[in-house]
Amino acid sequence: MNLFNKFKQWQFSKNRLEAFSDGVFAIVITLLVLELKLPHIEHTDNVQEIVDGLKAIAPKFFGWVISFFFVALMWLHHHSIMHMSTTSDYGVVWINNILLFFICLLPFPTAMMGEHPMQPLLVTIWGTTVSITTLVLTWLYYYCSNNYLDNDFDKKSVMKHVRLSLLAGPTLYFAAALLAWISVYIAYAIYLFVPLLYILPLDKRKG
């Protein structure tokens, strides 16, 4: 009996898991915005100085935007996965904890990338972080769909979407992270594009 089969013997309240996860998502989104500091402006009557100050924090604002919508979409699809599941076990709990681990890590690479937006290494670190995060979310998607999928959903269709999620999210983010060494602008373009693939949930109820 493998480890996750053992975990299936221990059920865990799905409501508690969702409540805890929602709290973590909310805290992370709050921490992200705390990186946006007011620009230093000595003469508030000088429009050019204000514009220059805003330009100085523009990279941090951009980093906040892509990270905010990334976390928001992770929350949305996490909710969808839980909604499709009839219950949860300790396997779900620990996959979920790994997911939250990487979600909590995100403010750090976001801050570094915002501070040095043209440094390929830091752009790569951000992309690698979100690639791993989406990979773990896909793992959670697979585990819940394979073991606890509500009968209102077509399992064959859902598992197809699991495979598509594996290709779309983790693969594209990791490719963007590598492409940062060629052009950070290409990486940023992909970082902006990928969330568009996940605006709506992938799965619908039968009928």
PyMOL CGO cylinders between C-alpha atoms (Angstrom):
from pymol import cmd
from pymol.cgo import CYLINDER

trace = [
    CYLINDER, 0.00, 0.00, 0.00, 1.58, 3.29, -1.10, 0.3, 1, 1, 1, 1, 1, 1,
    CYLINDER, 1.58, 3.29, -1.10, 1.63, 6.42, 1.01, 0.3, 1, 1, 1, 1, 1, 1,
    CYLINDER, 1.63, 6.42, 1.01, -1.36, 8.10, -0.63, 0.3, 1, 1, 1, 1, 1, 1,
    CYLINDER, -1.36, 8.10, -0.63, -3.47, 4.95, -0.30, 0.3, 1, 1, 1, 1, 1, 1,
    CYLINDER, -3.47, 4.95, -0.30, -2.74, 5.13, 3.43, 0.3, 1, 1, 1, 1, 1, 1,
    CYLINDER, -2.74, 5.13, 3.43, -3.76, 8.79, 3.44, 0.3, 1, 1, 1, 1, 1, 1,
    CYLINDER, -3.76, 8.79, 3.44, -7.12, 7.85, 1.91, 0.3, 1, 1, 1, 1, 1, 1,
    CYLINDER, -7.12, 7.85, 1.91, -7.98, 5.98, 5.10, 0.3, 1, 1, 1, 1, 1, 1,
    CYLINDER, -7.98, 5.98, 5.10, -8.05, 9.29, 6.97, 0.3, 1, 1, 1, 1, 1, 1,
    CYLINDER, -8.05, 9.29, 6.97, -10.81, 11.70, 5.99, 0.3, 1, 1, 1, 1, 1, 1,
    CYLINDER, -10.81, 11.70, 5.99, -10.55, 15.43, 6.59, 0.3, 1, 1, 1, 1, 1, 1,
    CYLINDER, -10.55, 15.43, 6.59, -13.23, 18.13, 6.62, 0.3, 1, 1, 1, 1, 1, 1,
    CYLINDER, -13.23, 18.13, 6.62, -13.35, 19.74, 3.18, 0.3, 1, 1, 1, 1, 1, 1,
    CYLINDER, -13.35, 19.74, 3.18, -14.85, 22.89, 4.70, 0.3, 1, 1, 1, 1, 1, 1,
    CYLINDER, -14.85, 22.89, 4.70, -11.92, 23.29, 7.10, 0.3, 1, 1, 1, 1, 1, 1,
    CYLINDER, -11.92, 23.29, 7.10, -9.44, 22.80, 4.27, 0.3, 1, 1, 1, 1, 1, 1,
    CYLINDER, -9.44, 22.80, 4.27, -11.19, 25.43, 2.11, 0.3, 1, 1, 1, 1, 1, 1,
    CYLINDER, -11.19, 25.43, 2.11, -11.46, 27.91, 4.98, 0.3, 1, 1, 1, 1, 1, 1,
    CYLINDER, -11.46, 27.91, 4.98, -7.77, 27.60, 5.83, 0.3, 1, 1, 1, 1, 1, 1,
    CYLINDER, -7.77, 27.60, 5.83, -6.75, 27.87, 2.17, 0.3, 1, 1, 1, 1, 1, 1,
    CYLINDER, -6.75, 27.87, 2.17, -8.96, 30.93, 1.62, 0.3, 1, 1, 1, 1, 1, 1,
    CYLINDER, -8.96, 30.93, 1.62, -7.25, 32.62, 4.56, 0.3, 1, 1, 1, 1, 1, 1,
    CYLINDER, -7.25, 32.62, 4.56, -3.80, 31.91, 3.15, 0.3, 1, 1, 1, 1, 1, 1,
    CYLINDER, -3.80, 31.91, 3.15, -4.75, 33.19, -0.31, 0.3, 1, 1, 1, 1, 1, 1,
    CYLINDER, -4.75, 33.19, -0.31, -6.12, 36.39, 1.24, 0.3, 1, 1, 1, 1, 1, 1,
    CYLINDER, -6.12, 36.39, 1.24, -2.98, 36.98, 3.32, 0.3, 1, 1, 1, 1, 1, 1,
    CYLINDER, -2.98, 36.98, 3.32, -0.67, 36.41, 0.33, 0.3, 1, 1, 1, 1, 1, 1,
    CYLINDER, -0.67, 36.41, 0.33, -2.61, 38.88, -1.82, 0.3, 1, 1, 1, 1, 1, 1,
    CYLINDER, -2.61, 38.88, -1.82, -2.33, 41.41, 1.02, 0.3, 1, 1, 1, 1, 1, 1,
    CYLINDER, -2.33, 41.41, 1.02, 1.42, 40.83, 1.36, 0.3, 1, 1, 1, 1, 1, 1,
    CYLINDER, 1.42, 40.83, 1.36, 1.88, 41.39, -2.37, 0.3, 1, 1, 1, 1, 1, 1,
    CYLINDER, 1.88, 41.39, -2.37, 0.39, 44.88, -2.27, 0.3, 1, 1, 1, 1, 1, 1,
    CYLINDER, 0.39, 44.88, -2.27, 2.55, 45.85, 0.72, 0.3, 1, 1, 1, 1, 1, 1,
    CYLINDER, 2.55, 45.85, 0.72, 5.54, 45.89, -1.65, 0.3, 1, 1, 1, 1, 1, 1,
    CYLINDER, 5.54, 45.89, -1.65, 4.06, 48.97, -3.36, 0.3, 1, 1, 1, 1, 1, 1,
    CYLINDER, 4.06, 48.97, -3.36, 5.72, 51.82, -1.49, 0.3, 1, 1, 1, 1, 1, 1,
    CYLINDER, 5.72, 51.82, -1.49, 4.96, 55.48, -2.10, 0.3, 1, 1, 1, 1, 1, 1,
    CYLINDER, 4.96, 55.48, -2.10, 7.60, 57.10, -4.33, 0.3, 1, 1, 1, 1, 1, 1,
    CYLINDER, 7.60, 57.10, -4.33, 9.85, 59.68, -2.72, 0.3, 1, 1, 1, 1, 1, 1,
    CYLINDER, 9.85, 59.68, -2.72, 8.67, 63.11, -3.91, 0.3, 1, 1, 1, 1, 1, 1,
    CYLINDER, 8.67, 63.11, -3.91, 10.20, 66.21, -2.34, 0.3, 1, 1, 1, 1, 1, 1,
    CYLINDER, 10.20, 66.21, -2.34, 8.24, 68.82, -4.28, 0.3, 1, 1, 1, 1, 1, 1,
    CYLINDER, 8.24, 68.82, -4.28, 4.60, 67.79, -4.69, 0.3, 1, 1, 1, 1, 1, 1,
    CYLINDER, 4.60, 67.79, -4.69, 3.92, 70.86, -6.84, 0.3, 1, 1, 1, 1, 1, 1,
    CYLINDER, 3.92, 70.86, -6.84, 6.40, 69.59, -9.45, 0.3, 1, 1, 1, 1, 1, 1,
    CYLINDER, 6.40, 69.59, -9.45, 4.44, 67.41, -11.89, 0.3, 1, 1, 1, 1, 1, 1,
    CYLINDER, 4.44, 67.41, -11.89, 7.56, 66.05, -13.58, 0.3, 1, 1, 1, 1, 1, 1,
    CYLINDER, 7.56, 66.05, -13.58, 8.97, 64.91, -10.26, 0.3, 1, 1, 1, 1, 1, 1,
    CYLINDER, 8.97, 64.91, -10.26, 5.71, 63.09, -9.51, 0.3, 1, 1, 1, 1, 1, 1,
    CYLINDER, 5.71, 63.09, -9.51, 5.76, 61.44, -12.94, 0.3, 1, 1, 1, 1, 1, 1,
    CYLINDER, 5.76, 61.44, -12.94, 9.39, 60.38, -12.45, 0.3, 1, 1, 1, 1, 1, 1,
    CYLINDER, 9.39, 60.38, -12.45, 8.53, 58.94, -9.04, 0.3, 1, 1, 1, 1, 1, 1,
    CYLINDER, 8.53, 58.94, -9.04, 5.66, 56.92, -10.47, 0.3, 1, 1, 1, 1, 1, 1,
    CYLINDER, 5.66, 56.92, -10.47, 7.88, 55.66, -13.28, 0.3, 1, 1, 1, 1, 1, 1,
    CYLINDER, 7.88, 55.66, -13.28, 10.38, 54.48, -10.69, 0.3, 1, 1, 1, 1, 1, 1,
    CYLINDER, 10.38, 54.48, -10.69, 7.82, 52.20, -9.04, 0.3, 1, 1, 1, 1, 1, 1,
    CYLINDER, 7.82, 52.20, -9.04, 6.21, 51.05, -12.33, 0.3, 1, 1, 1, 1, 1, 1,
    CYLINDER, 6.21, 51.05, -12.33, 8.17, 47.74, -12.41, 0.3, 1, 1, 1, 1, 1, 1,
    CYLINDER, 8.17, 47.74, -12.41, 6.97, 46.92, -8.88, 0.3, 1, 1, 1, 1, 1, 1,
    CYLINDER, 6.97, 46.92, -8.88, 3.42, 47.78, -9.90, 0.3, 1, 1, 1, 1, 1, 1,
    CYLINDER, 3.42, 47.78, -9.90, 3.71, 45.47, -12.91, 0.3, 1, 1, 1, 1, 1, 1,
    CYLINDER, 3.71, 45.47, -12.91, 5.05, 42.65, -10.73, 0.3, 1, 1, 1, 1, 1, 1,
    CYLINDER, 5.05, 42.65, -10.73, 2.16, 43.18, -8.33, 0.3, 1, 1, 1, 1, 1, 1,
    CYLINDER, 2.16, 43.18, -8.33, -0.40, 43.04, -11.17, 0.3, 1, 1, 1, 1, 1, 1,
    CYLINDER, -0.40, 43.04, -11.17, 0.81, 39.72, -12.63, 0.3, 1, 1, 1, 1, 1, 1,
    CYLINDER, 0.81, 39.72, -12.63, 1.25, 38.17, -9.19, 0.3, 1, 1, 1, 1, 1, 1,
    CYLINDER, 1.25, 38.17, -9.19, -2.16, 39.38, -7.99, 0.3, 1, 1, 1, 1, 1, 1,
    CYLINDER, -2.16, 39.38, -7.99, -3.99, 37.86, -10.92, 0.3, 1, 1, 1, 1, 1, 1,
    CYLINDER, -3.99, 37.86, -10.92, -1.93, 34.70, -10.67, 0.3, 1, 1, 1, 1, 1, 1,
    CYLINDER, -1.93, 34.70, -10.67, -2.95, 34.22, -7.02, 0.3, 1, 1, 1, 1, 1, 1,
    CYLINDER, -2.95, 34.22, -7.02, -6.55, 35.17, -7.82, 0.3, 1, 1, 1, 1, 1, 1,
    CYLINDER, -6.55, 35.17, -7.82, -6.71, 32.50, -10.53, 0.3, 1, 1, 1, 1, 1, 1,
    CYLINDER, -6.71, 32.50, -10.53, -5.09, 29.93, -8.26, 0.3, 1, 1, 1, 1, 1, 1,
    CYLINDER, -5.09, 29.93, -8.26, -7.81, 30.68, -5.71, 0.3, 1, 1, 1, 1, 1, 1,
    CYLINDER, -7.81, 30.68, -5.71, -10.54, 30.45, -8.36, 0.3, 1, 1, 1, 1, 1, 1,
    CYLINDER, -10.54, 30.45, -8.36, -9.39, 27.06, -9.64, 0.3, 1, 1, 1, 1, 1, 1,
    CYLINDER, -9.39, 27.06, -9.64, -8.69, 25.79, -6.14, 0.3, 1, 1, 1, 1, 1, 1,
    CYLINDER, -8.69, 25.79, -6.14, -12.33, 26.60, -5.33, 0.3, 1, 1, 1, 1, 1, 1,
    CYLINDER, -12.33, 26.60, -5.33, -13.47, 24.80, -8.51, 0.3, 1, 1, 1, 1, 1, 1,
    CYLINDER, -13.47, 24.80, -8.51, -11.48, 21.69, -7.61, 0.3, 1, 1, 1, 1, 1, 1,
    CYLINDER, -11.48, 21.69, -7.61, -12.94, 21.60, -4.12, 0.3, 1, 1, 1, 1, 1, 1,
    CYLINDER, -12.94, 21.60, -4.12, -16.43, 22.22, -5.52, 0.3, 1, 1, 1, 1, 1, 1,
    CYLINDER, -16.43, 22.22, -5.52, -16.07, 19.22, -7.84, 0.3, 1, 1, 1, 1, 1, 1,
    CYLINDER, -16.07, 19.22, -7.84, -14.89, 16.97, -5.02, 0.3, 1, 1, 1, 1, 1, 1,
    CYLINDER, -14.89, 16.97, -5.02, -17.22, 15.06, -2.73, 0.3, 1, 1, 1, 1, 1, 1,
    CYLINDER, -17.22, 15.06, -2.73, -14.78, 14.88, 0.17, 0.3, 1, 1, 1, 1, 1, 1,
    CYLINDER, -14.78, 14.88, 0.17, -11.10, 15.19, 1.10, 0.3, 1, 1, 1, 1, 1, 1,
    CYLINDER, -11.10, 15.19, 1.10, -8.52, 13.04, 2.82, 0.3, 1, 1, 1, 1, 1, 1,
    CYLINDER, -8.52, 13.04, 2.82, -5.02, 13.49, 4.18, 0.3, 1, 1, 1, 1, 1, 1,
    CYLINDER, -5.02, 13.49, 4.18, -3.61, 13.13, 0.65, 0.3, 1, 1, 1, 1, 1, 1,
    CYLINDER, -3.61, 13.13, 0.65, -5.63, 16.18, -0.36, 0.3, 1, 1, 1, 1, 1, 1,
    CYLINDER, -5.63, 16.18, -0.36, -4.50, 18.00, 2.79, 0.3, 1, 1, 1, 1, 1, 1,
    CYLINDER, -4.50, 18.00, 2.79, -0.80, 17.51, 2.15, 0.3, 1, 1, 1, 1, 1, 1,
    CYLINDER, -0.80, 17.51, 2.15, -0.93, 18.24, -1.58, 0.3, 1, 1, 1, 1, 1, 1,
    CYLINDER, -0.93, 18.24, -1.58, -2.87, 21.37, -0.63, 0.3, 1, 1, 1, 1, 1, 1,
    CYLINDER, -2.87, 21.37, -0.63, -0.25, 22.30, 1.97, 0.3, 1, 1, 1, 1, 1, 1,
    CYLINDER, -0.25, 22.30, 1.97, 2.51, 22.00, -0.65, 0.3, 1, 1, 1, 1, 1, 1,
    CYLINDER, 2.51, 22.00, -0.65, 0.45, 24.25, -2.94, 0.3, 1, 1, 1, 1, 1, 1,
    CYLINDER, 0.45, 24.25, -2.94, 0.06, 26.85, -0.18, 0.3, 1, 1, 1, 1, 1, 1,
    CYLINDER, 0.06, 26.85, -0.18, 3.80, 26.64, 0.52, 0.3, 1, 1, 1, 1, 1, 1,
    CYLINDER, 3.80, 26.64, 0.52, 4.60, 27.87, -2.98, 0.3, 1, 1, 1, 1, 1, 1,
    CYLINDER, 4.60, 27.87, -2.98, 1.75, 30.41, -2.93, 0.3, 1, 1, 1, 1, 1, 1,
    CYLINDER, 1.75, 30.41, -2.93, 3.22, 31.88, 0.27, 0.3, 1, 1, 1, 1, 1, 1,
    CYLINDER, 3.22, 31.88, 0.27, 6.66, 32.02, -1.36, 0.3, 1, 1, 1, 1, 1, 1,
    CYLINDER, 6.66, 32.02, -1.36, 5.43, 34.19, -4.26, 0.3, 1, 1, 1, 1, 1, 1,
    CYLINDER, 5.43, 34.19, -4.26, 5.80, 37.64, -2.62, 0.3, 1, 1, 1, 1, 1, 1,
    CYLINDER, 5.80, 37.64, -2.62, 9.58, 37.08, -2.38, 0.3, 1, 1, 1, 1, 1, 1,
    CYLINDER, 9.58, 37.08, -2.38, 10.35, 36.55, -6.11, 0.3, 1, 1, 1, 1, 1, 1,
    CYLINDER, 10.35, 36.55, -6.11, 7.75, 39.20, -6.93, 0.3, 1, 1, 1, 1, 1, 1,
    CYLINDER, 7.75, 39.20, -6.93, 9.62, 41.74, -4.80, 0.3, 1, 1, 1, 1, 1, 1,
    CYLINDER, 9.62, 41.74, -4.80, 12.99, 40.80, -6.32, 0.3, 1, 1, 1, 1, 1, 1,
    CYLINDER, 12.99, 40.80, -6.32, 11.64, 40.99, -9.88, 0.3, 1, 1, 1, 1, 1, 1,
    CYLINDER, 11.64, 40.99, -9.88, 9.99, 44.34, -9.17, 0.3, 1, 1, 1, 1, 1, 1,
    CYLINDER, 9.99, 44.34, -9.17, 13.25, 45.73, -7.81, 0.3, 1, 1, 1, 1, 1, 1,
    CYLINDER, 13.25, 45.73, -7.81, 15.35, 44.48, -10.75, 0.3, 1, 1, 1, 1, 1, 1,
    CYLINDER, 15.35, 44.48, -10.75, 12.91, 43.89, -13.65, 0.3, 1, 1, 1, 1, 1, 1,
    CYLINDER, 12.91, 43.89, -13.65, 15.58, 43.52, -16.36, 0.3, 1, 1, 1, 1, 1, 1,
    CYLINDER, 15.58, 43.52, -16.36, 17.62, 40.87, -14.53, 0.3, 1, 1, 1, 1, 1, 1,
    CYLINDER, 17.62, 40.87, -14.53, 16.95, 37.54, -16.35, 0.3, 1, 1, 1, 1, 1, 1,
    CYLINDER, 16.95, 37.54, -16.35, 17.80, 35.43, -13.30, 0.3, 1, 1, 1, 1, 1, 1,
    CYLINDER, 17.80, 35.43, -13.30, 15.13, 37.12, -11.17, 0.3, 1, 1, 1, 1, 1, 1,
    CYLINDER, 15.13, 37.12, -11.17, 12.54, 36.93, -13.97, 0.3, 1, 1, 1, 1, 1, 1,
    CYLINDER, 12.54, 36.93, -13.97, 13.43, 33.23, -14.28, 0.3, 1, 1, 1, 1, 1, 1,
    CYLINDER, 13.43, 33.23, -14.28, 13.01, 32.66, -10.54, 0.3, 1, 1, 1, 1, 1, 1,
    CYLINDER, 13.01, 32.66, -10.54, 9.51, 34.19, -10.66, 0.3, 1, 1, 1, 1, 1, 1,
    CYLINDER, 9.51, 34.19, -10.66, 8.53, 32.02, -13.63, 0.3, 1, 1, 1, 1, 1, 1,
    CYLINDER, 8.53, 32.02, -13.63, 9.95, 28.89, -12.06, 0.3, 1, 1, 1, 1, 1, 1,
    CYLINDER, 9.95, 28.89, -12.06, 8.06, 29.58, -8.83, 0.3, 1, 1, 1, 1, 1, 1,
    CYLINDER, 8.06, 29.58, -8.83, 4.71, 29.96, -10.56, 0.3, 1, 1, 1, 1, 1, 1,
    CYLINDER, 4.71, 29.96, -10.56, 5.46, 26.99, -12.83, 0.3, 1, 1, 1, 1, 1, 1,
    CYLINDER, 5.46, 26.99, -12.83, 5.95, 24.74, -9.80, 0.3, 1, 1, 1, 1, 1, 1,
    CYLINDER, 5.95, 24.74, -9.80, 2.85, 26.26, -8.16, 0.3, 1, 1, 1, 1, 1, 1,
    CYLINDER, 2.85, 26.26, -8.16, 0.66, 25.47, -11.17, 0.3, 1, 1, 1, 1, 1, 1,
    CYLINDER, 0.66, 25.47, -11.17, 2.19, 21.99, -11.32, 0.3, 1, 1, 1, 1, 1, 1,
    CYLINDER, 2.19, 21.99, -11.32, 1.16, 21.31, -7.72, 0.3, 1, 1, 1, 1, 1, 1,
    CYLINDER, 1.16, 21.31, -7.72, -2.32, 22.71, -8.41, 0.3, 1, 1, 1, 1, 1, 1,
    CYLINDER, -2.32, 22.71, -8.41, -2.59, 20.29, -11.36, 0.3, 1, 1, 1, 1, 1, 1,
    CYLINDER, -2.59, 20.29, -11.36, -1.51, 17.49, -9.03, 0.3, 1, 1, 1, 1, 1, 1,
    CYLINDER, -1.51, 17.49, -9.03, -4.32, 18.47, -6.64, 0.3, 1, 1, 1, 1, 1, 1,
    CYLINDER, -4.32, 18.47, -6.64, -6.73, 18.63, -9.60, 0.3, 1, 1, 1, 1, 1, 1,
    CYLINDER, -6.73, 18.63, -9.60, -5.71, 15.12, -10.69, 0.3, 1, 1, 1, 1, 1, 1,
    CYLINDER, -5.71, 15.12, -10.69, -5.83, 13.60, -7.20, 0.3, 1, 1, 1, 1, 1, 1,
    CYLINDER, -5.83, 13.60, -7.20, -9.27, 14.98, -6.36, 0.3, 1, 1, 1, 1, 1, 1,
    CYLINDER, -9.27, 14.98, -6.36, -10.73, 14.22, -9.79, 0.3, 1, 1, 1, 1, 1, 1,
    CYLINDER, -10.73, 14.22, -9.79, -9.34, 10.69, -9.82, 0.3, 1, 1, 1, 1, 1, 1,
    CYLINDER, -9.34, 10.69, -9.82, -10.55, 9.83, -6.33, 0.3, 1, 1, 1, 1, 1, 1,
    CYLINDER, -10.55, 9.83, -6.33, -13.43, 12.07, -5.27, 0.3, 1, 1, 1, 1, 1, 1,
    CYLINDER, -13.43, 12.07, -5.27, -15.06, 13.50, -8.39, 0.3, 1, 1, 1, 1, 1, 1,
    CYLINDER, -15.06, 13.50, -8.39, -18.75, 14.34, -7.97, 0.3, 1, 1, 1, 1, 1, 1,
    CYLINDER, -18.75, 14.34, -7.97, -20.97, 12.18, -10.20, 0.3, 1, 1, 1, 1, 1, 1,
    CYLINDER, -20.97, 12.18, -10.20, -22.42, 15.35, -11.73, 0.3, 1, 1, 1, 1, 1, 1,
    CYLINDER, -22.42, 15.35, -11.73, -19.17, 15.73, -13.68, 0.3, 1, 1, 1, 1, 1, 1,
    CYLINDER, -19.17, 15.73, -13.68, -17.99, 13.57, -16.57, 0.3, 1, 1, 1, 1, 1, 1,
    CYLINDER, -17.99, 13.57, -16.57, -14.75, 11.95, -15.41, 0.3, 1, 1, 1, 1, 1, 1,
    CYLINDER, -14.75, 11.95, -15.41, -13.38, 11.36, -18.91, 0.3, 1, 1, 1, 1, 1, 1,
    CYLINDER, -13.38, 11.36, -18.91, -13.81, 15.02, -19.80, 0.3, 1, 1, 1, 1, 1, 1,
    CYLINDER, -13.81, 15.02, -19.80, -12.36, 16.19, -16.48, 0.3, 1, 1, 1, 1, 1, 1,
    CYLINDER, -12.36, 16.19, -16.48, -9.25, 14.00, -16.80, 0.3, 1, 1, 1, 1, 1, 1,
    CYLINDER, -9.25, 14.00, -16.80, -8.72, 15.40, -20.30, 0.3, 1, 1, 1, 1, 1, 1,
    CYLINDER, -8.72, 15.40, -20.30, -8.75, 18.88, -18.81, 0.3, 1, 1, 1, 1, 1, 1,
    CYLINDER, -8.75, 18.88, -18.81, -6.26, 17.73, -16.17, 0.3, 1, 1, 1, 1, 1, 1,
    CYLINDER, -6.26, 17.73, -16.17, -3.83, 16.79, -18.95, 0.3, 1, 1, 1, 1, 1, 1,
    CYLINDER, -3.83, 16.79, -18.95, -4.44, 20.08, -20.75, 0.3, 1, 1, 1, 1, 1, 1,
    CYLINDER, -4.44, 20.08, -20.75, -3.78, 21.98, -17.51, 0.3, 1, 1, 1, 1, 1, 1,
    CYLINDER, -3.78, 21.98, -17.51, -0.46, 20.18, -17.16, 0.3, 1, 1, 1, 1, 1, 1,
    CYLINDER, -0.46, 20.18, -17.16, 0.59, 21.34, -20.61, 0.3, 1, 1, 1, 1, 1, 1,
    CYLINDER, 0.59, 21.34, -20.61, -0.80, 24.88, -20.45, 0.3, 1, 1, 1, 1, 1, 1,
    CYLINDER, -0.80, 24.88, -20.45, 0.19, 26.19, -17.04, 0.3, 1, 1, 1, 1, 1, 1,
    CYLINDER, 0.19, 26.19, -17.04, 3.44, 24.63, -15.78, 0.3, 1, 1, 1, 1, 1, 1,
    CYLINDER, 3.44, 24.63, -15.78, 4.91, 24.14, -19.26, 0.3, 1, 1, 1, 1, 1, 1,
    CYLINDER, 4.91, 24.14, -19.26, 4.26, 27.67, -20.53, 0.3, 1, 1, 1, 1, 1, 1,
    CYLINDER, 4.26, 27.67, -20.53, 5.45, 29.32, -17.34, 0.3, 1, 1, 1, 1, 1, 1,
    CYLINDER, 5.45, 29.32, -17.34, 8.65, 27.26, -17.31, 0.3, 1, 1, 1, 1, 1, 1,
    CYLINDER, 8.65, 27.26, -17.31, 9.26, 28.01, -21.01, 0.3, 1, 1, 1, 1, 1, 1,
    CYLINDER, 9.26, 28.01, -21.01, 8.82, 31.71, -20.25, 0.3, 1, 1, 1, 1, 1, 1,
    CYLINDER, 8.82, 31.71, -20.25, 11.27, 31.43, -17.36, 0.3, 1, 1, 1, 1, 1, 1,
    CYLINDER, 11.27, 31.43, -17.36, 13.91, 29.98, -19.71, 0.3, 1, 1, 1, 1, 1, 1,
    CYLINDER, 13.91, 29.98, -19.71, 13.14, 32.51, -22.45, 0.3, 1, 1, 1, 1, 1, 1,
    CYLINDER, 13.14, 32.51, -22.45, 13.92, 35.31, -19.99, 0.3, 1, 1, 1, 1, 1, 1,
    CYLINDER, 13.92, 35.31, -19.99, 17.58, 34.66, -20.81, 0.3, 1, 1, 1, 1, 1, 1,
    CYLINDER, 17.58, 34.66, -20.81, 16.85, 35.58, -24.43, 0.3, 1, 1, 1, 1, 1, 1,
    CYLINDER, 16.85, 35.58, -24.43, 14.48, 38.46, -23.70, 0.3, 1, 1, 1, 1, 1, 1,
    CYLINDER, 14.48, 38.46, -23.70, 12.75, 39.43, -20.49, 0.3, 1, 1, 1, 1, 1, 1,
    CYLINDER, 12.75, 39.43, -20.49, 10.05, 41.07, -22.61, 0.3, 1, 1, 1, 1, 1, 1,
    CYLINDER, 10.05, 41.07, -22.61, 9.13, 37.70, -24.15, 0.3, 1, 1, 1, 1, 1, 1,
    CYLINDER, 9.13, 37.70, -24.15, 8.94, 36.21, -20.67, 0.3, 1, 1, 1, 1, 1, 1,
    CYLINDER, 8.94, 36.21, -20.67, 6.71, 39.04, -19.44, 0.3, 1, 1, 1, 1, 1, 1,
    CYLINDER, 6.71, 39.04, -19.44, 4.43, 38.67, -22.47, 0.3, 1, 1, 1, 1, 1, 1,
    CYLINDER, 4.43, 38.67, -22.47, 3.92, 34.98, -21.68, 0.3, 1, 1, 1, 1, 1, 1,
    CYLINDER, 3.92, 34.98, -21.68, 3.39, 35.74, -17.99, 0.3, 1, 1, 1, 1, 1, 1,
    CYLINDER, 3.39, 35.74, -17.99, 0.59, 38.08, -19.04, 0.3, 1, 1, 1, 1, 1, 1,
    CYLINDER, 0.59, 38.08, -19.04, -0.87, 35.63, -21.57, 0.3, 1, 1, 1, 1, 1, 1,
    CYLINDER, -0.87, 35.63, -21.57, -1.12, 32.44, -19.51, 0.3, 1, 1, 1, 1, 1, 1,
    CYLINDER, -1.12, 32.44, -19.51, -3.78, 33.71, -17.03, 0.3, 1, 1, 1, 1, 1, 1,
    CYLINDER, -3.78, 33.71, -17.03, -6.09, 34.41, -19.99, 0.3, 1, 1, 1, 1, 1, 1,
    CYLINDER, -6.09, 34.41, -19.99, -6.29, 30.63, -20.48, 0.3, 1, 1, 1, 1, 1, 1,
    CYLINDER, -6.29, 30.63, -20.48, -7.70, 30.20, -16.98, 0.3, 1, 1, 1, 1, 1, 1,
    CYLINDER, -7.70, 30.20, -16.98, -10.26, 32.99, -16.64, 0.3, 1, 1, 1, 1, 1, 1,
    CYLINDER, -10.26, 32.99, -16.64, -13.15, 30.50, -16.64, 0.3, 1, 1, 1, 1, 1, 1,
    CYLINDER, -13.15, 30.50, -16.64, -13.33, 27.07, -14.95, 0.3, 1, 1, 1, 1, 1, 1,
    CYLINDER, -13.33, 27.07, -14.95, -12.58, 24.19, -17.32, 0.3, 1, 1, 1, 1, 1, 1,
    CYLINDER, -12.58, 24.19, -17.32, -15.28, 21.82, -16.14, 0.3, 1, 1, 1, 1, 1, 1,
    CYLINDER, -15.28, 21.82, -16.14, -19.06, 21.96, -16.34, 0.3, 1, 1, 1, 1, 1, 1,
    CYLINDER, -19.06, 21.96, -16.34, -21.68, 19.71, -14.84, 0.3, 1, 1, 1, 1, 1, 1,
    CYLINDER, -21.68, 19.71, -14.84, -23.25, 17.07, -17.06, 0.3, 1, 1, 1, 1, 1, 1,
    CYLINDER, -23.25, 17.07, -17.06, -26.07, 18.23, -19.28, 0.3, 1, 1, 1, 1, 1, 1,
]
cmd.load_cgo(trace, "trace")
